[in-house]
Amino acid sequence: MSTNSSLWYFENVDLYKILCPHLVAADQRHNDKKFYNKNDFIYFPNDYSSTIYLIAGGRVKVGSYTNEGNEIVKSILGEGDIFGELALIGEDKRNDFAQALDDNTAICRMDIAHLQQLMLNNKPLSLKIYKLIGLRVRKLERKIELMVFKDARTRIIEFLKELAEERGKKAGFETVIRNHYTHKDIASLTATSRQTVTTILNELKEKNIINFNRRQILIRDINLLK
């Protein structure tokens, strides 16, 4: 795994070693790894918040429901990402749900009390996790702003730019993003339709601004995304 932002994969802190100790033959008393099939729920709204999770394989959707029962997708996370982190800042019960998007999605789990103890003795770990929480709050604020004030095209392009910044690997003027988003996923995350996403991505591809397949998205020049 490689990325421009260590906030997401924690390369310098190595959360795999901390949250998935069985992967490095370390202490397993406070940690376990569990596999989920596609569409299995990892937790539901109103479940008690006592655990933080790291994705060791597969993808996870985090979202919530409106009063009318409509689904709101907050994020789609992949290998190396953590979720359920709001339990660290006083969330007693979950406000959202987490659902596996792939078969054999592998999740490492650690109880919050043990992680808090680790954070007391590891300032870099503590700093990274709280930066992650702050970053995700800012992303949600930005998402709300885009949904209220920007049109569909702008929301999709801003999503691509954000994706490039957070997960992209630079190669000259080009940026390569390992892709785990379907057009439906992008539509959910940008509050647009699948048809709109397909139309805009194909338009950008025809203009040679991006190229994409199921495995990756290539942005020719981030400055051309307007």
C-alpha positions as CSV (number, residue, x, y, z in Angstrom):
1,M,0.0,0.0,0.0
2,S,1.2,3.5,-0.8
3,T,-0.4,6.9,-0.5
4,N,0.5,10.6,-0.2
5,S,-1.2,10.8,3.2
6,S,-0.1,8.7,6.2
7,L,-3.3,9.8,8.0
8,W,-5.2,7.1,6.1
9,Y,-2.8,4.1,6.1
10,F,-0.7,5.0,9.1
11,E,2.5,3.8,7.5
12,N,4.6,5.5,10.2
13,V,2.6,4.1,13.1
14,D,1.7,0.7,11.8
15,L,-1.8,0.2,13.0
16,Y,-1.7,-3.4,11.6
17,K,0.8,-4.2,14.4
18,I,-1.4,-2.5,17.0
19,L,-4.9,-3.4,15.9
20,C,-4.1,-6.8,14.2
21,P,-1.4,-8.2,16.5
22,H,-2.1,-11.8,15.4
23,L,-0.8,-10.8,11.9
24,V,2.6,-10.2,13.5
25,A,2.3,-13.0,16.1
26,A,1.9,-10.6,19.0
27,D,-0.6,-10.2,21.9
28,Q,-4.1,-11.3,20.9
29,R,-5.9,-10.9,24.2
30,H,-7.6,-7.6,23.4
31,N,-7.9,-8.2,19.7
32,D,-9.6,-10.5,17.3
33,K,-10.1,-10.8,13.5
34,K,-13.4,-11.7,12.0
35,F,-14.6,-12.3,8.4
36,Y,-17.8,-10.9,7.0
37,N,-19.7,-11.8,3.8
38,K,-21.0,-9.2,1.4
39,N,-23.9,-7.2,2.9
40,D,-23.2,-8.5,6.4
41,F,-23.6,-5.7,9.0
42,I,-20.6,-5.2,11.3
43,Y,-22.7,-2.9,13.6
44,F,-26.0,-1.1,13.6
45,P,-27.3,2.3,14.8
46,N,-27.8,2.2,18.5
47,D,-25.3,-0.6,19.1
48,Y,-23.0,0.2,22.0
49,S,-19.7,1.8,21.0
50,S,-17.0,-0.1,22.7
51,T,-14.8,-1.2,19.7
52,I,-12.6,0.3,17.0
53,Y,-12.1,-1.5,13.7
54,L,-9.4,-1.8,11.1
55,I,-10.0,-3.3,7.6
56,A,-7.5,-6.0,6.9
57,G,-9.1,-6.9,3.6
58,G,-12.2,-6.0,1.5
59,R,-14.4,-2.9,1.7
60,V,-16.8,-1.4,4.3
61,K,-19.6,1.1,3.8
62,V,-20.4,3.4,6.7
63,G,-23.7,5.2,6.6
64,S,-26.9,6.2,8.4
65,Y,-30.7,6.3,7.8
66,T,-33.0,9.3,7.6
67,N,-36.3,9.3,9.6
68,E,-38.0,8.1,6.4
69,G,-35.6,5.1,6.2
70,N,-33.5,6.3,3.3
71,E,-29.9,5.4,3.4
72,I,-27.1,8.0,3.5
73,V,-23.6,6.8,2.6
74,K,-21.0,8.6,4.6
75,S,-17.9,6.8,3.4
76,I,-16.7,3.7,1.7
77,L,-13.5,2.4,3.2
78,G,-10.8,-0.1,2.1
79,E,-7.9,-2.1,3.3
80,G,-5.9,-0.2,6.0
81,D,-8.7,2.2,7.0
82,I,-10.1,2.3,10.5
83,F,-13.7,3.0,11.5
84,G,-15.9,3.2,14.6
85,E,-13.3,5.7,15.9
86,L,-16.0,8.0,17.4
87,A,-16.1,5.7,20.4
88,L,-12.8,7.2,21.4
89,I,-14.4,10.6,21.9
90,G,-17.4,9.7,24.0
91,E,-19.9,8.1,21.6
92,D,-21.9,5.7,23.8
93,K,-24.1,4.3,21.0
94,R,-23.5,4.1,17.3
95,N,-25.1,6.8,15.2
96,D,-24.4,5.0,12.0
97,F,-24.0,1.5,10.6
98,A,-21.1,-0.4,9.0
99,Q,-21.7,-3.0,6.3
100,A,-19.3,-5.3,4.4
101,L,-19.3,-4.7,0.7
102,D,-17.3,-7.8,-0.3
103,D,-17.2,-11.5,0.6
104,N,-14.5,-12.4,3.1
105,T,-14.1,-8.8,4.3
106,A,-11.5,-9.2,7.1
107,I,-11.9,-6.9,10.1
108,C,-9.6,-6.5,13.1
109,R,-11.3,-5.3,16.3
110,M,-9.9,-3.9,19.5
111,D,-11.8,-2.8,22.6
112,I,-11.6,1.0,23.2
113,A,-10.3,0.8,26.8
114,H,-7.2,-1.1,25.7
115,L,-6.6,1.2,22.7
116,Q,-6.9,4.2,25.0
117,Q,-4.2,2.7,27.2
118,L,-2.0,2.2,24.2
119,M,-2.6,5.8,23.2
120,L,-1.5,7.1,26.6
121,N,1.9,5.4,26.1
122,N,2.2,6.2,22.4
123,K,2.0,9.9,21.5
124,P,2.4,9.5,17.7
125,L,-0.4,6.9,17.7
126,S,-2.6,9.3,19.7
127,L,-1.9,12.2,17.5
128,K,-2.6,10.3,14.2
129,I,-5.9,9.0,15.4
130,Y,-7.2,12.3,16.6
131,K,-6.0,13.9,13.4
132,L,-8.0,11.3,11.5
133,I,-11.1,12.1,13.5
134,G,-10.7,15.8,12.8
135,L,-10.1,15.1,9.1
136,R,-13.2,13.0,8.8
137,V,-15.3,15.7,10.6
138,R,-14.0,18.3,8.1
139,K,-14.7,16.0,5.2
140,L,-18.4,15.6,6.3
141,E,-18.7,19.4,6.6
142,R,-17.2,19.8,3.1
143,K,-19.6,17.1,1.8
144,I,-22.6,19.0,3.2
145,E,-21.4,22.2,1.7
146,L,-21.0,20.6,-1.7
147,M,-24.4,19.0,-1.6
148,V,-26.1,22.3,-0.6
149,F,-24.2,24.7,-2.9
150,K,-22.7,22.8,-5.8
151,D,-24.1,21.0,-8.8
152,A,-23.7,17.3,-9.6
153,R,-20.7,17.8,-12.0
154,T,-18.8,19.8,-9.4
155,R,-19.5,17.3,-6.6
156,I,-18.2,14.4,-8.8
157,I,-15.1,16.3,-9.8
158,E,-14.4,17.4,-6.2
159,F,-14.7,13.8,-5.2
160,L,-12.1,12.8,-7.8
161,K,-9.7,15.6,-6.6
162,E,-10.1,14.6,-3.0
163,L,-9.6,10.9,-3.8
164,A,-6.4,11.9,-5.7
165,E,-5.1,13.9,-2.8
166,E,-5.8,11.2,-0.2
167,R,-5.1,8.0,-2.0
168,G,-3.3,8.9,-5.2
169,K,0.3,8.0,-6.2
170,K,2.0,10.7,-8.3
171,A,3.8,9.7,-11.5
172,G,5.0,12.9,-13.1
173,F,1.9,15.0,-13.9
174,E,-0.3,12.0,-13.6
175,T,-2.0,10.6,-10.5
176,V,-2.9,6.9,-10.2
177,I,-5.6,5.9,-7.7
178,R,-6.2,2.3,-6.8
179,N,-9.9,2.1,-7.4
180,H,-12.4,0.3,-5.1
181,Y,-15.4,2.5,-6.0
182,T,-18.1,1.5,-8.4
183,H,-20.1,4.1,-10.2
184,K,-22.9,3.4,-7.8
185,D,-20.6,4.0,-4.9
186,I,-19.5,7.4,-6.3
187,A,-23.1,8.3,-6.9
188,S,-24.0,7.5,-3.2
189,L,-21.0,9.5,-1.9
190,T,-21.8,12.5,-4.1
191,A,-25.6,12.5,-3.8
192,T,-26.0,12.1,-7.5
193,S,-27.3,9.3,-9.8
194,R,-25.3,6.4,-11.2
195,Q,-26.2,7.6,-14.7
196,T,-24.8,11.1,-14.0
197,V,-21.6,9.6,-12.6
198,T,-21.2,7.4,-15.7
199,T,-21.9,10.3,-18.1
200,I,-19.4,12.7,-16.4
201,L,-16.6,10.1,-16.1
202,N,-17.0,9.1,-19.7
203,E,-17.0,12.8,-20.7
204,L,-13.7,13.3,-18.8
205,K,-12.3,10.2,-20.4
206,E,-13.2,11.4,-23.9
207,K,-11.4,14.6,-23.2
208,N,-8.3,12.6,-22.0
209,I,-8.5,14.2,-18.6
210,I,-8.9,10.8,-16.9
211,N,-8.8,7.1,-17.7
212,F,-10.3,4.4,-15.6
213,N,-11.1,0.7,-15.3
214,R,-12.2,-1.6,-12.5
215,R,-8.7,-1.6,-10.9
216,Q,-7.6,2.1,-11.0
217,I,-8.4,5.7,-12.0
218,L,-5.7,7.6,-13.8
219,I,-5.9,11.4,-13.7
220,R,-3.7,12.9,-16.4
221,D,-3.2,16.2,-14.8
222,I,-5.0,17.2,-11.6
223,N,-5.0,20.9,-12.7
224,L,-7.2,19.9,-15.7
225,L,-10.0,18.8,-13.4
226,K,-12.2,21.9,-13.3
